[in-house]
Amino acid sequence: MAKRDYYETLGISKGASEADIKKAFRLKAREHHPDKNAGSSKAEEEFKAVNEAYDVLKDSNKKAAYDQYGHAAFENGGFGNTGAGDFSSTFSDVFEDLFGDFMGGGASRRGSGSSSTRGSDLRYNMTISLEEAYRGKATNITVPTSTKCEQCSGTGGKDGTQPSSCPTCSGIGKVRAQQGFFTVERTCPTCSGRGQMNKNPCRFCSGSGTTQKNKNLSVNIPAGVETGTRIRLSGEGEAGMQNGPSGDLYIFTEVLEHSIFQRDGANLFCQIPVSMVSATLGGDIEAPTLDGGKTRVKVPSGIQSGKQLRLRGKGMPNIRGGSYGDLYIELHIETPVNLNETQKELLRDFEKSLEERDNNPKYSSFFSKVKSFWETNSN
């Protein structure tokens, strides 16, 4: 059975331009795509025929050979395989057109039919105190960014006129150049790959549809944020070119170190010095809390340096709400300094009154082990 003419398969004339060939291919491929014609063997065969025809006619060298010799140019290895050999590259053209909207906007990336592009995301670094991280913070920030041009309403055209197809790439966003047997595809230099351009660009934004200005925003920092917490403000990034969607603004928080409290996740730690007498006799001390208050903490008699006392619910709030961490009070027993002779004599008398085993059990235990160690190794 004789093969059908490639031009007839795509429904175009022999004098069709490159843009006309590609446009016809897209229409036919969409019409006969297997996903839109489930179970139809006829549609599947037609889809393969459309791809085979486009694979030849899109290539200037293959097209010239076909125009002169017809299908015979590709028989017996004359000009390479026209079917499955280049099917993947051929199919990628229509695949992005059919499914680009579901894969992140292929059409806008390649410039096919739309010059709109999404605006860039922005990052804003915010430094806050530990108290602000505890309470949360409402503040205003100023962000230098691009916004929609008010003069052209974001179209990029003078007096709000809409862009038209780029004459260089015919709206494709790419141009092809022949280098020997190879066809090189590049981004269109006229429209920068957008596929469209304004013949009369807006003089305020030079056709981009955006202008630079400072944007003032009200921001709510939730309680419980940590260094590195990222807060997303949807649509507050840079404006998209020629009425494209705006990007997002991401606020990254950095919580400063505190002079009293150290933080570990939702828990807080506070080191409090106590006198030797208070640690020995026990009693109550006042401990600070991050909310600006204070709480009384009972110190057991005979407590040792480094001992931690836990205060439930006095730590940082959970950023997701509903709970608080704990506050750990770490006691450090301070040895008296700058004693006068009278005070030193009193301490000597006090030390003589102590019974090593009962009053200093750790001291007694340690040096008992040391004595045994020396005796063992001296023999």
FENMO-V863703 format. One record per residue. N is the residue number from 1. RES is the residue in one small letter. SS is DSSP state (h for helix, s for strand, l for the rest). PSI is psi in whole degrees, 0 to 359 (none if undefined). OMEGA is omega as a letter, one per 40 degrees, with the letter a starting at -180 (* if undefined). Layout:
n->(N/N)
res->(RES/RES)
ss->(SS/SS)
psi->(PSI/PSI)
omega->(OMEGA/OMEGA)
This chain:
n->(1/2/3/4/5/6/7/8/9/10/11/12/13/14/15/16/17/18/19/20/21/22/23/24/25/26/27/28/29/30/31/32/33/34/35/36/37/38/39/40/41/42/43/44/45/46/47/48/49/50/51/52/53/54/55/56/57/58/59/60/61/62/63/64/65/66/67/68/69/70/71/72/73/74/75/76/77/78/79/80/81/82/83/84/85/86/87/88/89/90/91/92/93/94/95/96/97/98/99/100/101/102/103/104/105/106/107/108/109/110/111/112/113/114/115/116/117/118/119/120/121/122/123/124/125/126/127/128/129/130/131/132/133/134/135/136/137/138/139/140/141/142/143/144/145/146/147/148/149/150/151/152/153/154/155/156/157/158/159/160/161/162/163/164/165/166/167/168/169/170/171/172/173/174/175/176/177/178/179/180/181/182/183/184/185/186/187/188/189/190/191/192/193/194/195/196/197/198/199/200/201/202/203/204/205/206/207/208/209/210/211/212/213/214/215/216/217/218/219/220/221/222/223/224/225/226/227/228/229/230/231/232/233/234/235/236/237/238/239/240/241/242/243/244/245/246/247/248/249/250/251/252/253/254/255/256/257/258/259/260/261/262/263/264/265/266/267/268/269/270/271/272/273/274/275/276/277/278/279/280/281/282/283/284/285/286/287/288/289/290/291/292/293/294/295/296/297/298/299/300/301/302/303/304/305/306/307/308/309/310/311/312/313/314/315/316/317/318/319/320/321/322/323/324/325/326/327/328/329/330/331/332/333/334/335/336/337/338/339/340/341/342/343/344/345/346/347/348/349/350/351/352/353/354/355/356/357/358/359/360/361/362/363/364/365/366/367/368/369/370/371/372/373/374/375/376/377/378/379)
res->(m/a/k/r/d/y/y/e/t/l/g/i/s/k/g/a/s/e/a/d/i/k/k/a/f/r/l/k/a/r/e/h/h/p/d/k/n/a/g/s/s/k/a/e/e/e/f/k/a/v/n/e/a/y/d/v/l/k/d/s/n/k/k/a/a/y/d/q/y/g/h/a/a/f/e/n/g/g/f/g/n/t/g/a/g/d/f/s/s/t/f/s/d/v/f/e/d/l/f/g/d/f/m/g/g/g/a/s/r/r/g/s/g/s/s/s/t/r/g/s/d/l/r/y/n/m/t/i/s/l/e/e/a/y/r/g/k/a/t/n/i/t/v/p/t/s/t/k/c/e/q/c/s/g/t/g/g/k/d/g/t/q/p/s/s/c/p/t/c/s/g/i/g/k/v/r/a/q/q/g/f/f/t/v/e/r/t/c/p/t/c/s/g/r/g/q/m/n/k/n/p/c/r/f/c/s/g/s/g/t/t/q/k/n/k/n/l/s/v/n/i/p/a/g/v/e/t/g/t/r/i/r/l/s/g/e/g/e/a/g/m/q/n/g/p/s/g/d/l/y/i/f/t/e/v/l/e/h/s/i/f/q/r/d/g/a/n/l/f/c/q/i/p/v/s/m/v/s/a/t/l/g/g/d/i/e/a/p/t/l/d/g/g/k/t/r/v/k/v/p/s/g/i/q/s/g/k/q/l/r/l/r/g/k/g/m/p/n/i/r/g/g/s/y/g/d/l/y/i/e/l/h/i/e/t/p/v/n/l/n/e/t/q/k/e/l/l/r/d/f/e/k/s/l/e/e/r/d/n/n/p/k/y/s/s/f/f/s/k/v/k/s/f/w/e/t/n/s/n)
ss->(l/l/l/l/l/h/h/h/h/h/l/l/l/l/l/l/l/h/h/h/h/h/h/h/h/h/h/h/h/h/h/h/l/h/h/h/l/l/l/l/h/h/h/h/h/h/h/h/h/h/h/h/h/h/h/h/h/l/l/h/h/h/h/h/h/h/h/h/h/h/h/h/h/h/h/h/h/l/l/l/l/l/l/h/h/h/h/h/h/h/h/h/h/h/h/h/h/h/h/h/h/h/l/l/l/h/h/h/h/h/l/l/l/l/l/l/s/l/l/l/l/s/s/s/s/s/s/s/l/h/h/h/h/h/h/l/s/s/s/s/s/s/s/s/s/s/s/s/l/l/l/l/l/l/l/l/s/h/h/h/l/l/l/s/s/l/l/l/l/l/l/l/l/s/s/s/s/s/s/l/l/s/s/s/s/s/s/l/l/l/l/l/l/l/l/s/s/l/l/l/s/l/l/l/l/l/l/l/l/s/s/s/s/s/s/s/s/s/s/s/s/l/l/l/l/l/l/l/l/s/s/s/s/l/l/l/l/l/l/l/s/l/l/l/l/l/l/l/s/s/s/s/s/s/s/l/l/l/l/l/s/s/s/s/l/l/s/s/s/s/s/s/s/s/s/h/h/h/h/h/h/l/s/s/s/s/s/s/l/l/l/l/l/s/s/s/s/s/s/l/l/l/l/l/l/l/l/s/s/s/s/l/l/l/l/l/s/l/l/l/l/l/l/s/l/l/s/s/s/s/s/s/s/s/l/l/l/l/l/l/h/h/h/h/h/h/h/h/h/h/h/h/l/l/l/h/h/h/h/l/h/h/h/h/h/h/h/h/h/h/h/h/h/h/h/h/h/h/l)
psi->(128/141/145/147/135/321/321/321/319/351/37/168/167/334/13/144/171/319/322/321/314/320/317/320/316/317/315/320/319/319/321/9/135/328/337/354/57/129/359/109/329/316/323/317/321/323/318/320/320/316/320/318/317/325/327/311/340/340/120/324/313/321/318/319/321/319/329/319/354/209/339/337/340/9/153/34/17/321/26/168/138/351/258/341/317/21/321/318/325/315/331/329/310/331/316/325/320/322/8/322/334/352/24/22/56/325/319/329/321/353/11/97/352/135/358/138/147/142/159/150/151/153/135/123/124/127/129/160/167/325/319/324/329/316/337/163/134/124/169/138/155/124/120/123/177/137/165/131/124/335/322/8/27/359/335/353/151/132/30/13/149/150/157/170/138/128/337/314/4/33/1/327/353/152/152/143/139/126/93/236/359/144/119/129/129/161/136/124/340/315/3/33/0/337/344/160/161/124/328/80/150/131/344/329/4/29/356/337/2/153/155/134/168/130/128/127/144/128/135/115/117/152/141/2/154/171/127/352/133/126/124/127/103/132/8/12/205/146/146/150/137/58/20/163/150/154/188/158/127/123/122/126/144/118/124/154/150/152/342/318/144/146/141/95/237/355/149/150/138/125/124/124/142/151/160/323/316/321/327/314/339/178/196/144/159/124/138/152/155/341/5/358/194/157/146/134/129/124/119/147/142/16/145/156/138/352/136/137/131/129/107/138/10/13/210/149/149/131/336/358/160/348/162/153/191/160/125/120/118/119/133/116/123/126/131/144/168/43/146/176/323/315/320/319/322/320/324/318/321/317/323/332/349/143/119/310/321/322/332/69/322/318/313/317/316/310/342/320/322/317/317/322/314/317/322/321/357/345/none)
omega->(a/i/i/i/a/i/i/i/i/i/a/i/a/a/a/i/i/i/i/i/a/i/i/i/a/a/a/a/i/a/a/a/a/a/i/a/a/i/a/i/i/i/i/i/i/i/i/i/i/i/i/a/a/i/i/a/i/a/a/i/i/a/i/i/a/i/a/a/a/a/a/a/a/i/i/i/a/a/a/a/a/a/a/a/a/a/a/i/i/a/a/i/a/a/i/i/a/a/a/a/a/a/i/i/a/a/a/i/a/i/a/i/a/i/a/i/a/i/a/i/i/i/i/i/a/i/i/i/i/i/i/i/i/a/a/a/i/a/i/i/i/a/i/a/i/i/a/i/a/a/a/a/i/a/a/a/i/a/i/a/a/i/i/a/a/a/a/a/a/i/a/a/a/i/a/i/a/i/a/i/a/i/a/a/a/i/a/a/a/a/a/i/a/i/i/i/i/i/i/a/i/a/a/a/i/i/a/a/a/i/a/i/i/a/i/a/i/a/i/i/a/i/i/a/i/i/a/i/a/i/a/i/a/i/a/i/a/i/i/i/i/i/i/a/i/i/a/i/i/i/i/a/i/a/a/i/a/a/a/a/i/a/i/a/i/a/i/i/a/i/a/i/i/a/i/a/a/i/a/a/a/a/a/i/i/i/i/i/a/i/i/a/i/a/a/a/i/i/i/i/i/a/a/a/a/i/a/i/a/i/a/i/a/i/a/i/i/a/i/i/i/a/i/i/a/i/i/i/i/a/i/a/a/i/a/i/i/a/i/a/i/a/i/i/i/i/i/i/i/a/i/a/a/i/a/a/a/a/i/a/a/i/a/a/a/a/i/i/i/i/i/i/i/a/a/a/i/a/*)
